[in-house]
Amino acid sequence: MSDTRQRTNRSLERTPIARHGQLTTPSRFLLAVRFVAATLVVVFLAGASVASIAVSQLAGNIESVDLVAGEGEEKLAAPVLGKFEGGFNLLIVGSDVCDNPDGCADRSAELNDVTMLLHVAEDQSSAVAVSIPRDLVVPIPSCPTADGTGSFNSMSAQPINSSLSYGGLACTVLTVEALTGLDIPYASLITFNGVIEMTNAVGGVDICIDAPIRDPGANGLNLPTAGIHTLQGESALGFLRSRYGVGDGSDLGRISSQQQYLSSLVRKVKSDSTLTDVGRLFGLAQAATANMKLSSSLANINTMSSMALILKDVPLEKITFVQYPGVTGQGGIYAGKVAPIKAQAEELFAKISSDVPFTTSGTGLGATLAEDEAPEPVAPAPDAPAPGPETPTTDVPVDPSAPPAAPEVDVLKGVKGQTAADETCAKAYQG
């Protein structure tokens, strides 16, 4: 891959530290960006009284962890509120850690069930969220131990979802940095219970399915009819986790349904019904902060509020969800897993790192665009003259005040996904 590593937020003041770090003393707050960016903004802008409650109650929830980096690299200082300049990269990790005090029969180690990299462009006009398949086989670099006394050995080929159990959130960040070539100074981890509580806080998320979906292994998911369903609690979590209920039954299929869910959630969070309901917003913020762990670079009010001020203004059609290019059905080290398609990945991250706009080549395996209603035919005006012979065109002076034509946007062949504005339906698994 070409060298696309870049230091984001170049205008920020820097503070040198030794970043081969460890877990820090717990403290807590929020930003799972697509989940709660608009929430955070409105809470802080709703008025001094609401903001003071948010600061006192939510700040006490934040748990943080130090990230790690190469020798000589520096940690970004927190920006002044509202002065966040440039773009940034944020890794959002969904953990399948067992929240049940009696234990969970289906899992023991903590894995990164969802790994999603959010890139906000340097001009802050667009954002791209890349979903990395949990079964994608990748190199895992040497990661420091949690107590900071040593390091684990690197591994040449492991499913990326093992990086969290191997070396914590910091190790997942290092792994994704090596995979994508992008520097990731910010990261957040949210548990399954956090997903449930956040979905409940917004009153449920609407999703569309093209046929009944049943997956007992995904929190007992049972959606008996095609059409729109409002998901909350365990049903929402089951939909996000379902592998054998959507697409082709592979790890790649459920990424499409996760992107559909997140797009619907973004639309709801940014809708008037949510933005004008301070109680709902504060409930969403509480649910998020109580179930998240943040990198120490992110776990402060200035950083998160400044990011949120950027994200609230990004149009839905400029928030793009894409899937890291991969393929199943390969042998050797990729047997039963996902193999990266390196050429497509290099092209994707070259576009992302350079902030070059692009569109995907369609939705993924587990989703399809919802059918639009056919437009009403437009009848010609009753006195409209019949079309005559075509007349030759002449040069027309260009109006200098007219807006420039929109630049052509490349379609990335093989890269699948959707924008937050796209309304899609999950494809039920028919195998």
URGISUL-V231561 format. One record per helix or strand. SS is the DSSP state (2 for helix, 1 for strand). FROM is the first residue (numbers start at 1). LEN is the number of residues. If there is no record, write none. Layout:
ss:SS from:FROM len:LEN
ss:SS from:FROM len:LEN
This chain:
ss:1 from:14 len:2
ss:1 from:23 len:1
ss:1 from:28 len:1
ss:2 from:37 len:9
ss:2 from:48 len:11
ss:1 from:60 len:1
ss:1 from:63 len:3
ss:1 from:75 len:2
ss:1 from:88 len:8
ss:1 from:112 len:9
ss:1 from:127 len:6
ss:1 from:136 len:5
ss:1 from:144 len:1
ss:1 from:151 len:1
ss:1 from:155 len:5
ss:2 from:160 len:21
ss:1 from:186 len:6
ss:2 from:192 len:10
ss:1 from:205 len:5
ss:1 from:213 len:3
ss:1 from:221 len:3
ss:1 from:227 len:5
ss:2 from:233 len:9
ss:1 from:246 len:1
ss:2 from:251 len:19
ss:2 from:272 len:4
ss:2 from:278 len:12
ss:1 from:292 len:4
ss:2 from:301 len:11
ss:2 from:316 len:3
ss:1 from:319 len:5
ss:1 from:326 len:2
ss:2 from:332 len:3
ss:1 from:338 len:3
ss:2 from:342 len:13
ss:1 from:358 len:3
ss:1 from:367 len:3
ss:1 from:410 len:3
ss:1 from:417 len:3
ss:1 from:424 len:3
ss:1 from:428 len:1
